[in-house]
Amino acid sequence: MGEHNKVEIISEEIIRPSSSTPAHLKTYLLSSIDQFSQAVYGRVVFFYTQNIDDHNASNNNITEPYSSSNKKSQQLKNSLSKTLSRFYPFAGRIDNNTSVDCTDDGAPYVEAKFNGLLSTFLDDQRDNPVIIDQFFPAAILSPEAATWPILRVQATFFDCGALAVGVCLSHKLCDARSMSVFMKSWAETSKGLVQPVVPIFKVASYFPPGDYHTKLKVPPSSNNNNNMAEELVTKMYVFNKEKIVELKSKVADTRVQQPSRVEVVTALIWKIMIAVSQSNIKNKLDKTTYFVTQTMDIRKRAEPALPEELVGNLVTIIPVETKLNEPELADVVAEFRNGVREFTEKKGKSLRGDGALTVILEVVKGLLELLGRDDTDGVIFTSLCTFKLYEIADFGWGKPTWVNILPLPNGVVKKLVTLMDTKDGGIEAWVSLDKEEMSLFESHPQLLEFATHYYSIV
């Protein structure tokens, strides 16, 4: 990417809640699961193309798109201030991993300019996807995520009038579902809805805080999965709707009826990863067990179910194993479903109160044990395909044309896959592997058959 096609910071200010937080809400307790969660930023960026009014104004040689940029920026700031009054802990400070001091310290809002066109950036990112990182106001592994700011926002305007809204939220307070609740409420406020989504901040009443440090003993690890010395490569692969339909037809049988988009794409990638592992010369020890993880929202799995608007970390990870060297796609999907069913049947009633943390710690311990074994090789999967990010983030100038999170390895494992919706019903898969494995992965015949690097965003 040329030097002129980079983000330039124009200004930064602190956005505070439009109304003061009442005295009885000044201290917000973190739940036991929040306490256990990593102090990192969850991130998402929404790209919006130039709208018709901007285009017409530009043709009339008036101050657009710059006056439009100012108007949109002011609209974002005003609606963010109102939204923070409802999401008051997001404007506070985390105190010693136990609570949030809701003192209305606010959230930094950065206004930036991209010296180039959105189309130029999109062309560049297809060859180098990590350049998306400049549209986020903070890195994933920022120490500030443990204290303040809990929320950061960056609005970046392109020369063509397009806009990128990057959001960072501390994982100490919320998961992806919580992020989607916040974005929906903010967008609805921006559009002037009288009754935007109202969050529920009482997760600690369901999952009381406690001394989680003594409840998890991390086993020693010698597995090469934990060796982060290799240079990792992150690439995006797109599975369009037609290819997903074709994959579904290959999977559907008497064991698996009506497979989902996420199930078939996950199954294909895992199947290819197993083949890569077997052909990777760095695997000096024989791998006999292959595993994949699924991240699951426990709101619906708990008995009774928890409200979707409940803000906090309400997820667990389900590891699924196989000893098959060449599993069929239907085998893999069947294993996924069995894992979710068994977890729900055995653990669902425990996902309330004190028992929830015990359940989650048991799952984490089991995953760490898998990572620590020499005979295993695994992939960490995360899916954001159920949060309707394209539908919820209309601030009043149309739905986003592209939504992304640029997932990066977190230092625990080197094999990471994150699935995102495309605007037209397909799936983007962001894959992080070391160089040698990426070379094997991207040349695999089945990946070439079903996926492409190219996605027509605008």
N, C-alpha and C positions, 0 to 999 in steps of 0.2 A: 504494500500500500504506500502511495506517495506521501511525502511529508505534508502536503497540503490537505490530504484526506484524513485528518485526525481531529479528535475532539479537543476543543479549547474551552477551558472553564471561564465563564463570563462573570459570574457572581455567586455568592453563597450567603444564605441567611437562615435564621432559626425560625421555624414555624411552630407557634405555640397554640394550644387549644383555644377555641373562641370563647369558651367559658371556663372558669376555674373549677378544678376538681373539688367536690365537697369534702369536708373534713373527715367524714366517716369512711371515705374511699381512699384516703391518702396512703394507706399501706395495703399493698396487694401481695398476698402470699404466693410463692411458687409452689406448684404441686411436687410430689415426690418424683414424678416422671420428668417434669421441667428441670428439677435439680440434677437429674441424671443426664439430661441432654447436653450435647456439645455446645460450647460457647462459640458458635460460628454464625455467619449470616446466611440465611436463605435468600435467594435472589431471583428476580424475574424482571424481564424487560419487554415492553410492549412497543411495537413499531406501528406508526400511523402514517399513511400516505397523505399527500397534499389533497385537500378537499376541493370541491368545485368552486366554492367562493374564493379560495386562495388563488386558484388557477385563473379565474376571470379577472380578479383584481390585479394579478401579475401582468396579464395582457393589457390592462389599462394603464400600466406604468405608474401606479400609485405605490405607496410604501409597503405593500404586501410583498413577500410573506412576513416581513418583519413586524408590522403592526399586528398581524394575526398571531404571530409568535408571542408578542407581549400580552395580547388578550388571553391567549390560551394559558400562558404561564400564570397570569393573575388568577384565572379561573381555577387552575390546579391548586394554587396556594390558598385561596379563599376556602375552597371545598375541603382541602386537607385540614385546615384549621378547625372547621366545623366537625370533621370526621374524628379528629383527635379528641374532641370533647366526649365522644362515645367510646373511643379506644384509648382512654386516659392512661393506662399503664404504658402504652407505646411512647408517651411523652415523658416518662419518668426515668429513674436510674435504678439499676439492679444493685442490691446491697448484699454482698457476701453470699451470693448464690442461695439466698433464703427468701427474699422479698423484693418488691419494687417500691421505691419511694416515689409516689405519684405527685411530684412537686411541679408539674407543668413546665419542665425544663425544655420540652419541645423536641423537634426533629429537624436536622439540617436539610435544607433544600438547595440543591445546586442547579444553576441554570448554565447550560453549555451550548456551544455551537460546533457543528461538524462542518468543516470547510470543504464541502463537496456535496455530491448528490447521493440520495438514498440508493439509487440504482448502482452507482459506483461502489458504494460500500458493499452491497449485496453481491456484486461480482467478485470483489476481493475476498469476502468471507467464505465463499465456496472453496477456495484454495487454502485459506488460512482462517478457520472458524474462530480461533481464540481471540481475534481482533474485536469480537463482540464485547470483550471484557471492559473496554473503555467506556461503554454505555452504562456501567454500574457505578454507583457512588462509593463502593468499598469492595475490598477483596473478601472472599469467603472466609479466609483464616485471619480475620482482623481481631486483635485483642479487645477492641472497643465493644465487640458484641457481648462481652461478659459484664459490661457496666453501662456505658452510655456512649453514643446514642443507640437506642433500641431500634429505631426506625431511621432510615436515610432515603432520600429521594433525589433523583437527577433527571431533569428535563433537558433533552438535547435536541436542538433544532437544526435541520438541514437547510442548505441553500435553496432547495426546491420547495420548501415549505413543509416537508415531512417532519415527524416528531417521534422521538424515542423517550419513553418514560421508564426509567430504571428504578427498582425498589429493592431495598435491603431490609430484612427484618431479622432480629436476633432469634436464633433457634432456642434460646433459653425460655422464650415466652410462647412460641407458636410453631406449629407444623404447617405443611402445605395447605391443609384445609383451612386453617386459621388465616393464612395469607389470602386465600381466595375470598373468605368472608370479609376481610378488610378491604380488598380491592373492589368487591361488589358494592360495599357500603360507600366507599369513597366515590366511585363512579356514579352511583345513584344520587349522591349529594351534589356532585358537579352538574348533573342534569336537572337538578331542582326538584327531585322527588320529595314529597311531603313526609313520607315515612320510609326512609332508607333502612336497610338491614341493620338490626341492633344486635351487637355481640353479647355473649354471656360470659362474664368474667367471674367464675366461681369454681374453676377446675380443682382448686385445693380442697374444696369441700367434698369432692368425689374421691380425690387421691391425696390424702393428707401428707404434708412434708415429713421427711424422716431422715435417719442416718443411713443413707444408701451406700456409703463408702465401705462399710463393714459387711455388706451383704453380697458383694461380688468379688470373688478371687479370680483374677485373670490368670489362666494357665500359661505356662511357658510356651513360646512359639518358636519353631524352627522351620516352619513352612516357607517356601520361596515366595508365597503370596505376599508375605510381609516385607519382602526385600524391595525397597523403593529406590534402590540405587540406579536402576535402569531409567533411561529417558523415556517418559511416557508421551504417547501421541493421542490426541483427541480428534475424532472425525465424526461427521454427521452423515447418516444414511437415511434415505426416505423410502418408505413403503407406501405407494399410492393406493387409493381405494380399490382399483381393479386387481392389483397384486394381492391385496389382503383378502379379497373375495376368493381368489385362486388358492391362497394358502388355507383358508377356511375349508374349502372343498377337499383339500388333501388331508385335513385333520379329522373332519367329521366322520365318525363311525359309531358302532354300537356302544362304545365306551364313552365317547365324547359327543354330546349333542349340543348344537348351537355354540360352538366355540366363539369367544370374544376376539376383538381385534388385538387387544393386549396379550391374550393367551397365545395366539398363533405367532405373533411377532417375537414374543419372548421365547417361545419354544424353538423357533428357527434359529435365533441368535445363539441360544444355549447349545443347540445341536452342533452348530458350526464351531462354537468355542471348545466343545469337547474334541472335535476333530483337530482343531488347532493345538490343543494341549498334547494330543497324542503324537503330533508331528513336530513339536517344538524340541529341538535338540538340547535346549537348556534344562529340560526335565530329566535330570540324571536318574532320579528315582521313579519307579513305575507308579503311575497314578491309578488307583483302583476305584476310587470314589469321586464322583463329580457332584457338585452342589450349586444351587442357584438360590438366591434369596428373593422374597417378595415383601414389599413394604405394605402393611395393611392398616387402614384406619379402623381403630377399635370402637368408634362411636356407634356404628351399626352392629358390631359383633358383640358388644356388651349386652348383658341381660339384667334389667331392661336396657333398651338402647339409650344412648346419650344424644342430646340435641346437636344438630350440625353446627349451630352457631356458637357452640362452646369453644372458647379460645384457649389453646394450650397445646402441649405435646401429647397427642392421643394416638400414637402409632406403635406398632410393633413389627418385628421382622420375622418372617417364617422361612427357615431354611428348608429346601427340598433336595433330597439326595437321589442319585441313581448310580448303579454299578454297571449299567449297560454302556458298552463302548460305542455302539452305533444305534442309539435309540431312535425309534420312529417318532414323528412329530406328535402323533396321537398319544404315544407313551408319555411324552413329556407333559402334554396338557393334562392328561389323566393324573399324573403325579402332582401337578400344581393344585388341582381341584381336591385331591385327597388331603393334601397338606392343609389347605384352608378349612376343609370340612372337619378334619380331626382337631384342629386348633379350636374352632368354634364350639364343637361338641364338648371337648374336654376342658376348655379354659374360659368359655364365654361367661359363665356365671361368676367367675373369679375376677372379671375385669371391672370390678367396682370396689371402692374402698381400699383397705390395706392390702388385699390380695392381688391387686393389679400390678403393683411394683414387683412383687415376688414372681408373678407370671412372666413379666417382661425381662426381669433379670435372669430367669431360667433360660429364656430364649437367647438372650445375649451371650450367656455363658456357653450354651450349646454351639452358637455360631463361632465364638472364639476358640472353642475346642476343635471345631472343624478346621479353622484357619491354622491352628497350630500343629496339625498332623501332616506328616510327610507324604502320606498316600492320598491326599485330597487336592483337588483343584476346583476353585469356585469363582462365581461371578456375582457381584452385587448389583441387583436391579432395583430401580426406582421408577415408578410410573406416575405421571401427572395428567393422565388422560381422562380422569373422572371429574376434574375441577372446572371444566367449561370456561377456561381462561379467555377464549375468544368472545364468548357471549357476555361475560360479566364486566368487561373493561371498556365499555363505551362511555366516555366522559362527556358526550354531547356532540362529538365530531365524527362519529362512526366507530364501528368495531375495529380492533387492530387487524392489520394485514399479516402480522407475524408476531408470535410470542416465543420468547426463548429464555433459558436460564443459564446456559453455558456451564454445565456441571463439570467439576474437576475432581480428580482423586483426592480423598480426604486424609491420606497418610496411613490408613488402616489396611487397605487393599489396593492392588494395582489394576484390578479388572473391574471397571465400573460401566454400567449401561443405564442411561436415563431416557425414558420414553416420553415424548410430547405429542400432543395433537398437531396436525396441520389444519389450516383453515377450511379445507375441503374434505375432511373426514379420513385422511391418511394418518400415518404415524412417522414422526422423526425419531430416530434412535441415535443418541450421542454415545459414542463408544470410546473408552480410554483404555489403551493397552500399551505395552512396551513396543519398541520399534519392530522387533523380530516377529512378535505375535501379530501386530497390526498388518505386517506384510502378508502373513499367512491368511489372516482373517479376510482382508479386502480382496484377495484373489480367489477365495473359495467359490466354486461354481454356483452353489445355491444362493449365496449372497448376490452374486452378479445376476442371477436369474430374477430375484425378487426385489432388489433394492437399487437405488440410484443415489448419486451424490447431489443431483440437481433437484431443486424444488422451486417452482415458479411462484414467487411470493407476491409480486406486483404485476 
